[in-house]
Amino acid sequence: MLYKSRTKPVELKQLSSLDTRMTLPSKDKQYFINLSRGYEGEVLFDSLTEKLTCDCLLLNDLLLKANNSLFQIDSLLISSRKIHLFEVKNFEGDYNYETNRFVKLPQYEITNPLHQLSRSESLLRQLLLKDNINLPIEASLIFINPEFTLYQAPLNKPMIFPTQIKNYLSELNSTPSNLNEKHKRLADKLVSLHIEEPPYKQLPSYTYEDLQKGITCSACKSFSTVIAGRRLVCKECAHEEMAAAAVVRAVEEFKLLFPEHKITTRRIHEWCRVVQYQKRIRKVLDDNYIKRGTNRWAYYE
């Protein structure tokens, strides 16, 4: 049973928007690519675990704190006998395992994901022991990408490779499990401890003036959009969207990037660019947001 779903990280949404509206510095671009790839891998693993029919509670994307240390859990499954902790990696290409080191061939060393898995397992155990919860924890490193190969992979490490995932989940599904109220309380406890917003984000510096204005196509992200009657039409891919919905989408993107700025008719008209009249922007804002103030001091929440 899915008990906590995964949501797209705010940081990833912000970087996606910035990548569309400005040229990201190379370091930030690579970080964005890695973050996107990681999220895609986690969502793919979710699509597999959500098909489980055994009596279990599935919690995705937990950010927790134990002993003043933050740690993230990609997926956690509570069964009657143990807690399964999953660290999901969407690595692609050929890697080599060399004396506790992961090397992407030919010679690029990456941080050993087993160390990250071990740290999360240890901190989760410390967190649970504070509440006298002593269910065993089984931690596994999931390699979700079918194009991943690890040469010289040790047999004594908790790694599950792409060709093994199906059988692993089938075995998990067939393991007897009968949950009780104690397990639900544990799930509720972890959800209550989840930190919604990470304290640190890796975003490039940007200003309103830095960013390209306009409403992007929701299908292809192109700025080649025009208003045709009640619709926003993309000249690149011919995708159409109701203009009012497109304006709301643009407002939400503005709020995401500039949470400290007030939402005003003038500012959103400038931000959207393709909408000819401010009156039309005002109508969308009136219909979808709460108006505060009057006349020139009016803004929306």
Buried (B, 14 or more C-beta within 10 A) or exposed (E): BBBBEBEEBBBBBBBBBBBBBBEBEEEBBEBBEEBBBBBEBBBBBBEBBEEBEBBBBBBBBBBBBBEEEEBEBBBBBBBBEBBBBBBBBBBBEBBBBEEEEBBBEEEEEEEBBBEBBBEBBBBBBEBBEEEEBEBEBBBBBBBBBEEBBBEEEEEEEBBBBBEEBEEBBEEBBEEEBEBEEEBBEBBEEBEEEBEEEEEEEEBBEBEEEEBEBBBBBBEEBBBBBEBEEEBBBBEEEEBBBEBBBBBBBBBEBBBBBBEEEEBBBEBBBEBBBBBEEBEBBBBBBEEBBEBEEEEEEBBBE
